[in-house]
Amino acid sequence: MPTPMLEKLAKENDLSLPTVEDLWEQAKKTAEGEGEKDNYAYITAIVQKLVQGKKKEVKKEDTQKVNVQPSRVSKANAKKHILYGVVLSAYGPEGVFVDSQNDWTSPADIEKSAHAYMQSPRTIRRQHNTDVQASVVESCIEP
């Protein structure tokens, strides 16, 4: 158990060390269930998300640290009218990626969602509410 990291998480989030240690054990079980038993970066990401859910109070400065990014176009081919970009990511440049609702999606859940999406009929929407004329022509899961 990485005690210095857990102590830091406890202090930064106004939680007791035993609470954070319990979250670490819960994260290990989750990771093991997803085939990531020895992936400590994965376990750390899970425990960080669990800690966010246990915070005693949300401070204004904490809400400004959330790494929220809309889907971004990483490549475009104007001639073919094709855009490439990441739609959902578990990790960003600052570490764990959480969305505007402070939710984190594990790599295993992203993979399940990506496969289900490709197997089902789809409507492409902008920001979840405006239908657009588009089709998915390629799909991959970000490494």
Backbone torsions as a table, in degrees:
resi	resn	phi	psi	omega
1	MET	NA	126.9	-177.9
2	PRO	-79.2	78.8	-173.0
3	THR	-55.9	-44.6	179.9
4	PRO	-59.6	-40.2	178.7
5	MET	-66.4	-40.8	179.5
6	LEU	-67.6	-38.2	176.4
7	GLU	-61.3	-42.0	179.5
8	LYS	-64.0	-44.8	178.1
9	LEU	-60.9	-42.6	180.0
10	ALA	-61.6	-47.9	-178.2
11	LYS	-64.2	-47.3	-177.8
12	GLU	-64.8	-24.9	-174.9
13	ASN	-113.3	12.5	176.7
14	ASP	55.9	46.3	178.4
15	LEU	-122.8	158.0	176.3
16	SER	-77.3	153.0	177.6
17	LEU	-60.8	-43.6	177.9
18	PRO	-58.6	-34.7	177.6
19	THR	-63.7	-46.0	-179.2
20	VAL	-68.4	-36.2	176.4
21	GLU	-63.5	-38.3	175.7
22	ASP	-63.6	-39.2	177.7
23	LEU	-65.4	-36.1	177.3
24	TRP	-61.4	-45.1	179.6
25	GLU	-63.9	-39.9	177.4
26	GLN	-63.7	-41.8	179.2
27	ALA	-63.7	-40.0	178.1
28	LYS	-60.9	-42.5	179.2
29	LYS	-64.8	-41.2	178.1
30	THR	-62.3	-46.9	-179.3
31	ALA	-61.8	-42.0	179.0
32	GLU	-61.5	-40.8	179.2
33	GLY	-65.2	-21.0	179.7
34	GLU	-103.4	13.7	177.3
35	GLY	76.0	21.1	-177.4
36	GLU	-120.5	35.8	-174.1
37	LYS	-51.9	-42.1	-176.1
38	ASP	-103.0	11.8	-179.2
39	ASN	-92.5	92.0	-174.5
40	TYR	-69.3	-26.7	174.6
41	ALA	-65.7	-40.2	178.3
42	TYR	-65.7	-45.7	179.2
43	ILE	-62.4	-42.3	179.3
44	THR	-61.7	-41.7	178.6
45	ALA	-61.6	-41.8	178.8
46	ILE	-64.7	-46.0	-177.9
47	VAL	-65.1	-35.6	177.2
48	GLN	-63.1	-40.1	177.8
49	LYS	-67.6	-41.0	178.6
50	LEU	-63.4	-39.1	178.2
51	VAL	-61.4	-41.6	179.0
52	GLN	-58.1	-37.1	179.3
53	GLY	-73.0	-17.3	-178.0
54	LYS	-100.2	-2.5	-175.9
55	LYS	-53.9	137.6	179.5
56	LYS	-73.5	-36.0	177.5
57	GLU	-146.4	147.6	178.1
58	VAL	-98.4	122.3	-179.4
59	LYS	-96.5	148.8	-178.7
60	LYS	-55.0	-42.1	-178.2
61	GLU	-66.0	-26.7	177.3
62	ASP	-68.6	-36.8	-178.3
63	THR	-68.7	-22.9	179.7
64	GLN	-82.4	-11.0	-179.3
65	LYS	-90.0	-9.8	-176.7
66	VAL	-65.1	130.1	-176.4
67	ASN	-86.1	79.8	-178.0
68	VAL	-99.2	124.6	178.2
69	GLN	-138.1	131.2	174.3
70	PRO	-71.3	167.2	173.7
71	SER	-54.8	133.8	-177.4
72	ARG	-120.5	144.3	178.0
73	VAL	-80.8	121.5	179.8
74	SER	-100.7	-16.8	179.1
75	LYS	-159.0	142.4	178.1
76	ALA	-136.2	142.8	174.9
77	ASN	-122.3	96.2	-175.8
78	ALA	-62.6	-36.5	-178.6
79	LYS	-63.2	-41.2	-179.8
80	LYS	-91.9	-7.2	-177.2
81	HIS	59.9	48.0	-179.5
82	ILE	-122.3	136.7	174.8
83	LEU	-118.2	143.9	175.8
84	TYR	-121.8	139.0	177.0
85	GLY	-174.6	162.8	178.3
86	VAL	-82.6	128.3	179.6
87	VAL	-94.5	-38.8	-178.8
88	LEU	-146.3	132.1	-178.0
89	SER	-135.2	141.6	176.9
90	ALA	-82.5	-28.7	-175.7
91	TYR	-129.9	141.9	177.2
92	GLY	-121.5	-171.7	-178.9
93	PRO	-64.3	-22.9	-179.5
94	GLU	-96.7	8.3	-178.3
95	GLY	111.9	-128.8	-177.8
96	VAL	-66.1	133.3	178.4
97	PHE	-96.0	121.7	174.0
98	VAL	-117.1	148.5	-178.3
99	ASP	-87.7	-172.7	-175.2
100	SER	-67.5	-15.6	174.7
101	GLN	-96.7	10.3	-179.4
102	ASN	64.8	31.1	177.5
103	ASP	-99.4	145.8	176.8
104	TRP	-119.0	138.8	178.4
105	THR	-113.6	125.1	-178.2
106	SER	-70.7	155.9	175.9
107	PRO	-56.1	-37.0	179.2
108	ALA	-64.9	-40.5	178.2
109	ASP	-69.1	-35.6	176.8
110	ILE	-62.4	-43.8	179.2
111	GLU	-62.0	-45.3	178.4
112	LYS	-60.8	-44.2	-179.4
113	SER	-64.4	-42.2	-179.7
114	ALA	-62.3	-42.6	-179.9
115	HIS	-67.8	-43.7	179.0
116	ALA	-62.6	-40.0	179.5
117	TYR	-61.7	-44.1	-178.5
118	MET	-70.1	-23.7	-178.2
119	GLN	-88.6	-10.0	-174.8
120	SER	-112.1	160.2	173.6
121	PRO	-62.6	144.1	-174.4
122	ARG	-126.7	147.0	165.9
123	THR	-119.6	126.9	179.7
124	ILE	-87.7	129.0	-178.6
125	ARG	-128.9	150.0	173.2
126	ARG	-95.1	123.6	178.8
127	GLN	55.2	35.6	175.1
128	HIS	68.4	1.0	-174.9
129	ASN	-134.5	-15.1	-178.1
130	THR	-115.4	115.1	178.0
131	ASP	-65.6	141.2	177.0
132	VAL	-130.1	154.3	176.7
133	GLN	-80.8	101.4	-179.0
134	ALA	-159.6	161.9	177.2
135	SER	-137.9	149.2	173.0
136	VAL	-87.1	122.4	-180.0
137	VAL	-111.7	-17.6	175.5
138	GLU	-145.4	153.4	176.6
139	SER	-150.3	139.3	173.1
140	CYS	-149.4	162.7	179.0
141	ILE	-103.9	126.9	-177.7
142	GLU	-61.6	133.7	-179.7
143	PRO	-69.7	NA	NA
